Amino acid sequence: MDLCLRYGSTTLGIELKVWRDKKRDPQTQGLEQLDSYLARLGVDFGWLFVFDRREKAPPIEERLSTQIVSSKNQRSITVIRA
């Protein structure tokens, strides 16, 4: 896990991934990793940030998005693509 923020009784697990040239979209790998980390933390939600650094990536205005998905173990993960 790249970041684990704790504030009072709230724990946020955050995974960061970078999509580079000649590589596959890292979202699937990031979701699997984060799901495992969240299980260890004992929480049912987390955040995955995917930064598209490919040379021919669409402009930021076109690729910026937010989506809530369920992991294999039914954890709620907010995916932010930039």
Summary of the structure (lengths in Angstrom):
residues: 82
radius of gyration: 13.2
end to end distance: 18.9
largest distance: 42.2
contacts: 220
relative contact order: 0.24
helix: 23%
strand: 43%
